[in-house]
């Protein structure tokens, strides 16, 4: 079973995502830069599902600052309000998958249950 780390600052959305994904993967949920750094130092994950907009930050700056590599994790970026700049930055960081909100749940579940190559 794959391991998925959800990065989302909205606790209610995070809880819903955990509930949905836990049927197909082992899931952990964090919402702050410190929590992200701590859990990635302690645990291994196959997938990172990251909301772009966080309360005091954005997930791409955290990915860049913590040297989180798409070669180590399959990173899925999600946002309700994508911009060309955001998608370009994600591409420069090696992130190839973007999920618009509202999420297509069937697609999300299919993605995180794929074996990571």
Buried (B, 14 or more C-beta within 10 A) or exposed (E): EBBBBBBBBBEEBBEBBBEBBEEBBBBBBBBBBEBBBEBBEEEEBBBBBBBBBBEEBBBBEBBEEEEBEBEBBBBBBBBEEBEEEBBEBBEEBEBEBBBEEEBEEEEBBEBBBEEEE
